[in-house]
Amino acid sequence: MAIFEMSLPELKRYEGRTPRPADFDAYWKRALDELAAVDPAVELIPTNFKAASFAECFDLYFRGVGGARIHAKYVRPARPGDGRHPALLQFHGYSMNAGDWFQLLPYAAAGMSILALDCRGQGGLSEDRGGVVGTTLRGHFIRGIDDHPDKLLFRQIFLDTVELAHIAMSLPEIDPGRIGATGASQGGGLTLACASLEPRIKLVAPVYPFLSDYQRVWEMDLAKGAYEELSEYFRRFDPRHERERELFTRLGYIDVEHLAPRIRGRVLFTVGLMDEICPPSSQFAAYNRITAPKELVVYPDFSHEQLPDLSDIIFTFMVGL
């Protein structure tokens, strides 16, 4: 076990440090009510990518909360057979994008659709329309921290994942009762958020999730990489930490450890015990709060990196939808 972390038995008991806002449930009810009022205005545009004969590829656009135009890659089986088939939602890492079409084809070959989201304002084609008061630094999970909590950018991104799930469930070729979600790092956090806010998601496979237990990461002096925004914020805007409790409580609205108890689908949760980007305790803060059926996949000697055999493990898990 890495010397910077708790022992594995301690990790399996740890439930997080980030304060839960008193109005947390009301906050997310208000957010979901706002989303319900949005007309997604879905567009499906065939792509120029020439896939194998077994798959059809589309650029999928929809309107998110705040009017942002959101993009996802959509791949479906060309010959789905009789009736509806299952689908997978896929979420990418921080500042990245939905990836290559090629990477989505195995699921279409297995008779599943797959929808890969571009997070708004990051490396893909989705918009971030801004409109918050105060600094945003150069990152996203801190964006909106000095404005009303409803302006937190990750509130909107979490809602985008839910809207993508709703769109998938509405497509005539997809069985709404057989939807899975997966992703690593930020994608792991979004997987948990999506399955929490849309509990009809049946299978959930987060990999070393980001966006969990911000205060624990700070206290471990591991606010680097994506979490470096915490250090930068304090150094520039609260150097004496006079607002520390307020800041972490506000981040609690978008901390997946507080959303995790809402998950109802079956969870396959992967963690590398040498991870210094998203430390294991921050991940266990969410895992230990999941009350749905769950299984833990542990890589003792690995960090925030490619994990051997994991793509095969998740693929096998998902084709059981």
C-alpha positions as CSV (number, residue, x, y, z in Angstrom):
1,M,0.0,0.0,0.0
2,A,1.3,3.5,-0.8
3,I,2.7,5.3,2.2
4,F,0.7,8.4,1.4
5,E,-2.6,6.6,2.0
6,M,-4.6,4.7,4.5
7,S,-4.5,0.9,4.7
8,L,-6.9,-1.0,2.5
9,P,-9.1,-1.9,5.5
10,E,-9.2,1.7,6.5
11,L,-10.1,2.8,3.0
12,K,-13.0,0.4,3.0
13,R,-14.5,2.2,6.0
14,Y,-13.7,5.8,4.9
15,E,-16.7,7.9,3.9
16,G,-15.2,11.3,3.0
17,R,-14.5,14.8,4.4
18,T,-16.1,17.3,2.1
19,P,-19.0,19.0,3.8
20,R,-22.5,18.2,2.5
21,P,-24.5,21.4,1.9
22,A,-27.7,21.5,4.0
23,D,-29.8,22.1,1.0
24,F,-28.1,19.4,-1.2
25,D,-31.3,17.5,-2.1
26,A,-33.2,20.7,-2.9
27,Y,-30.3,21.9,-5.0
28,W,-30.4,18.8,-7.2
29,K,-34.2,18.7,-7.3
30,R,-34.1,22.3,-8.6
31,A,-31.4,21.3,-11.2
32,L,-33.4,18.3,-12.5
33,D,-36.5,20.5,-12.7
34,E,-34.6,23.0,-14.8
35,L,-33.4,20.2,-17.0
36,A,-36.9,18.8,-17.5
37,A,-38.0,22.2,-18.9
38,V,-35.3,22.1,-21.6
39,D,-36.2,21.1,-25.2
40,P,-33.1,19.1,-26.2
41,A,-33.7,19.8,-29.9
42,V,-31.8,16.6,-30.8
43,E,-29.9,16.5,-34.2
44,L,-28.4,13.3,-35.6
45,I,-25.9,14.0,-38.4
46,P,-24.2,11.2,-40.3
47,T,-20.4,11.5,-40.2
48,N,-17.8,11.3,-42.8
49,F,-16.1,8.5,-40.9
50,K,-16.5,5.3,-42.9
51,A,-17.0,2.6,-40.4
52,A,-17.3,-1.1,-41.0
53,S,-20.5,-2.4,-42.4
54,F,-21.8,-3.4,-39.0
55,A,-22.0,0.2,-37.6
56,E,-23.5,3.6,-38.3
57,C,-21.8,6.7,-36.9
58,F,-23.5,10.0,-36.1
59,D,-22.6,13.4,-34.6
60,L,-25.4,13.9,-32.1
61,Y,-26.1,17.5,-30.9
62,F,-28.6,18.6,-28.3
63,R,-29.4,21.7,-26.3
64,G,-28.3,21.6,-22.6
65,V,-29.3,23.8,-19.7
66,G,-28.4,27.4,-20.3
67,G,-28.8,27.0,-24.0
68,A,-25.4,25.4,-24.7
69,R,-25.1,23.2,-27.7
70,I,-23.7,19.9,-26.6
71,H,-22.1,17.2,-28.8
72,A,-21.7,13.5,-28.5
73,K,-20.5,10.8,-30.8
74,Y,-23.2,8.2,-31.5
75,V,-22.5,4.7,-32.9
76,R,-25.2,2.1,-33.4
77,P,-25.4,-1.3,-35.0
78,A,-26.3,-1.1,-38.6
79,R,-28.4,-4.2,-38.4
80,P,-29.7,-4.3,-34.8
81,G,-32.0,-7.3,-35.3
82,D,-35.4,-7.6,-33.8
83,G,-36.6,-5.3,-31.1
84,R,-34.5,-2.7,-29.2
85,H,-30.9,-3.2,-28.0
86,P,-28.8,-2.0,-25.0
87,A,-26.7,1.1,-25.0
88,L,-23.6,2.5,-23.2
89,L,-22.9,6.1,-22.2
90,Q,-19.2,6.9,-22.2
91,F,-17.5,9.9,-20.4
92,H,-14.0,11.2,-21.0
93,G,-11.2,12.5,-18.8
94,Y,-10.6,16.1,-17.7
95,S,-10.0,18.6,-20.6
96,M,-10.2,15.7,-23.1
97,N,-12.9,14.8,-25.6
98,A,-15.0,11.8,-26.7
99,G,-12.1,10.1,-28.5
100,D,-11.8,8.3,-31.8
101,W,-14.7,6.7,-33.6
102,F,-12.6,3.5,-33.8
103,Q,-12.6,3.1,-30.1
104,L,-16.4,2.9,-30.0
105,L,-16.8,0.2,-32.7
106,P,-16.4,-2.9,-30.4
107,Y,-19.7,-2.2,-28.7
108,A,-21.6,-1.8,-32.0
109,A,-20.0,-5.1,-33.1
110,A,-21.5,-6.6,-29.9
111,G,-25.0,-5.3,-30.8
112,M,-25.0,-2.2,-28.6
113,S,-25.2,1.5,-29.2
114,I,-22.7,3.8,-27.6
115,L,-22.9,7.5,-27.0
116,A,-19.7,9.3,-26.0
117,L,-20.1,12.8,-24.6
118,D,-18.0,15.9,-25.2
119,C,-18.0,17.8,-22.0
120,R,-19.0,21.4,-22.4
121,G,-16.0,23.8,-22.7
122,Q,-13.3,21.1,-22.8
123,G,-11.5,19.4,-25.7
124,G,-14.4,18.5,-27.9
125,L,-17.2,20.3,-29.7
126,S,-19.6,21.1,-26.9
127,E,-20.1,24.8,-25.9
128,D,-19.4,26.5,-22.6
129,R,-21.4,29.7,-22.7
130,G,-19.9,31.2,-19.5
131,G,-21.9,33.8,-17.7
132,V,-20.6,33.5,-14.1
133,V,-19.4,36.2,-11.7
134,G,-15.8,36.1,-10.5
135,T,-12.7,34.3,-11.6
136,T,-12.8,30.9,-13.3
137,L,-9.0,30.5,-13.4
138,R,-8.2,28.2,-16.3
139,G,-10.1,25.1,-15.1
140,H,-13.6,23.9,-14.7
141,F,-14.5,22.4,-11.4
142,I,-13.7,25.7,-9.8
143,R,-15.7,27.7,-12.4
144,G,-18.6,29.6,-10.8
145,I,-17.4,29.1,-7.2
146,D,-17.8,32.9,-6.4
147,D,-21.3,33.0,-8.0
148,H,-24.6,31.4,-7.1
149,P,-24.2,27.6,-6.6
150,D,-26.5,27.1,-9.6
151,K,-23.7,28.6,-11.7
152,L,-21.1,25.9,-10.9
153,L,-20.0,24.6,-14.3
154,F,-20.0,21.0,-13.2
155,R,-23.6,21.3,-12.2
156,Q,-24.3,21.9,-15.9
157,I,-22.0,19.1,-17.0
158,F,-23.6,16.6,-14.6
159,L,-27.0,17.6,-16.1
160,D,-25.6,17.1,-19.6
161,T,-24.8,13.5,-18.7
162,V,-28.4,13.0,-17.5
163,E,-29.8,14.6,-20.6
164,L,-27.7,12.3,-22.8
165,A,-29.1,9.4,-20.8
166,H,-32.6,10.6,-21.5
167,I,-31.9,11.0,-25.2
168,A,-30.6,7.5,-25.3
169,M,-33.7,6.2,-23.6
170,S,-35.9,8.0,-26.1
171,L,-34.2,6.6,-29.2
172,P,-36.5,4.0,-30.9
173,E,-33.7,1.5,-31.4
174,I,-32.5,1.5,-27.7
175,D,-34.1,-0.4,-24.8
176,P,-34.4,2.3,-22.0
177,G,-34.2,-0.5,-19.4
178,R,-30.7,-1.6,-20.6
179,I,-28.4,1.4,-20.3
180,G,-24.9,1.4,-18.9
181,A,-22.4,4.1,-18.1
182,T,-18.6,4.1,-17.9
183,G,-15.5,6.4,-17.9
184,A,-12.2,7.0,-16.2
185,S,-11.0,9.9,-14.0
186,Q,-13.3,12.8,-14.8
187,G,-15.3,10.2,-16.8
188,G,-15.5,8.1,-13.7
189,G,-16.9,11.0,-11.7
190,L,-19.4,11.7,-14.4
191,T,-20.4,8.0,-14.6
192,L,-21.2,8.2,-10.8
193,A,-23.0,11.5,-11.2
194,C,-25.1,10.3,-14.2
195,A,-26.1,7.1,-12.5
196,S,-27.0,9.0,-9.3
197,L,-29.2,11.6,-11.0
198,E,-30.7,9.1,-13.5
199,P,-31.1,6.0,-11.3
200,R,-32.5,3.9,-14.2
201,I,-28.9,3.4,-15.4
202,K,-28.6,-0.3,-15.0
203,L,-24.8,-0.9,-15.1
204,V,-22.2,1.5,-13.8
205,A,-18.4,1.2,-14.3
206,P,-16.4,4.1,-13.0
207,V,-12.6,4.0,-13.1
208,Y,-10.5,6.0,-10.5
209,P,-13.1,8.8,-10.4
210,F,-12.2,12.5,-10.2
211,L,-14.7,15.0,-8.5
212,S,-14.8,13.2,-5.2
213,D,-13.9,14.4,-1.7
214,Y,-12.2,17.6,-2.6
215,Q,-11.3,18.4,1.0
216,R,-9.5,15.1,1.5
217,V,-7.4,15.7,-1.6
218,W,-6.5,19.2,-0.2
219,E,-5.6,17.9,3.2
220,M,-3.3,15.3,1.7
221,D,-1.3,18.0,-0.1
222,L,-2.2,16.3,-3.4
223,A,-4.0,19.3,-5.0
224,K,-2.0,18.9,-8.2
225,G,-2.9,18.1,-11.8
226,A,-6.6,18.9,-12.2
227,Y,-7.0,19.5,-8.4
228,E,-4.2,22.1,-8.6
229,E,-7.0,24.6,-9.2
230,L,-7.7,24.4,-5.4
231,S,-4.2,25.5,-4.6
232,E,-4.3,28.3,-7.2
233,Y,-7.6,29.6,-5.9
234,F,-6.5,29.8,-2.3
235,R,-3.1,31.4,-3.2
236,R,-4.7,34.1,-5.3
237,F,-8.1,34.7,-3.8
238,D,-8.1,33.4,-0.2
239,P,-4.5,33.3,0.9
240,R,-5.3,33.1,4.6
241,H,-8.1,30.5,4.1
242,E,-10.7,32.7,5.6
243,R,-13.3,31.2,3.3
244,E,-12.1,27.6,3.4
245,R,-15.2,26.1,5.0
246,E,-17.4,28.0,2.6
247,L,-15.4,26.9,-0.4
248,F,-15.4,23.2,0.4
249,T,-19.1,23.3,1.3
250,R,-19.9,24.9,-2.0
251,L,-17.9,22.3,-3.8
252,G,-20.0,19.7,-1.9
253,Y,-22.8,20.4,-4.3
254,I,-20.7,18.8,-7.1
255,D,-18.9,16.2,-5.0
256,V,-20.0,12.7,-6.2
257,E,-19.5,11.2,-2.7
258,H,-22.8,13.0,-1.8
259,L,-24.6,11.8,-4.9
260,A,-23.4,8.2,-4.7
261,P,-26.2,6.9,-2.3
262,R,-28.7,7.6,-5.1
263,I,-27.3,5.0,-7.5
264,R,-29.6,2.0,-8.1
265,G,-27.7,0.2,-10.8
266,R,-25.1,-2.5,-10.3
267,V,-21.6,-1.0,-9.9
268,L,-18.2,-2.2,-11.0
269,F,-15.8,0.2,-9.4
270,T,-12.0,0.3,-10.2
271,V,-9.3,1.9,-8.2
272,G,-5.4,1.9,-8.4
273,L,-4.0,2.0,-4.9
274,M,-0.9,4.0,-6.0
275,D,-3.0,6.9,-7.5
276,E,-1.7,10.3,-6.5
277,I,-3.9,12.2,-9.0
278,C,-7.2,11.0,-7.6
279,P,-6.0,9.4,-4.3
280,P,-7.7,6.2,-3.3
281,S,-9.3,7.6,-0.2
282,S,-11.1,10.2,-2.3
283,Q,-12.5,7.4,-4.5
284,F,-13.5,5.2,-1.6
285,A,-15.4,8.2,-0.1
286,A,-17.8,7.6,-3.0
287,Y,-17.6,3.8,-3.2
288,N,-18.4,3.3,0.4
289,R,-21.6,5.4,0.1
290,I,-23.0,3.3,-2.7
291,T,-25.8,1.1,-1.3
292,A,-26.6,-0.6,-4.6
293,P,-25.0,-3.9,-5.5
294,K,-21.3,-3.3,-6.1
295,E,-18.0,-4.9,-6.8
296,L,-14.5,-3.5,-6.3
297,V,-11.7,-4.1,-8.8
298,V,-8.3,-3.2,-7.1
299,Y,-5.0,-2.7,-8.8
300,P,-2.5,-2.5,-5.8
301,D,0.6,-1.5,-7.8
302,F,-1.0,0.9,-10.3
303,S,-1.7,4.6,-10.3
304,H,-3.7,7.0,-12.6
305,E,-2.8,5.1,-15.8
306,Q,-3.8,2.4,-18.2
307,L,-4.8,-0.7,-16.2
308,P,-4.1,-4.1,-17.7
309,D,-7.2,-6.1,-18.8
310,L,-9.6,-3.5,-17.6
311,S,-11.1,-2.7,-21.0
312,D,-11.9,-6.4,-21.3
313,I,-13.4,-6.6,-17.8
314,I,-15.7,-3.6,-18.5
315,F,-16.6,-4.8,-21.9
316,T,-17.6,-8.2,-20.5
317,F,-19.6,-6.5,-17.7
318,M,-21.5,-4.2,-20.2
319,V,-22.3,-6.8,-22.8
320,G,-24.4,-8.5,-20.1
321,L,-27.0,-5.6,-20.4
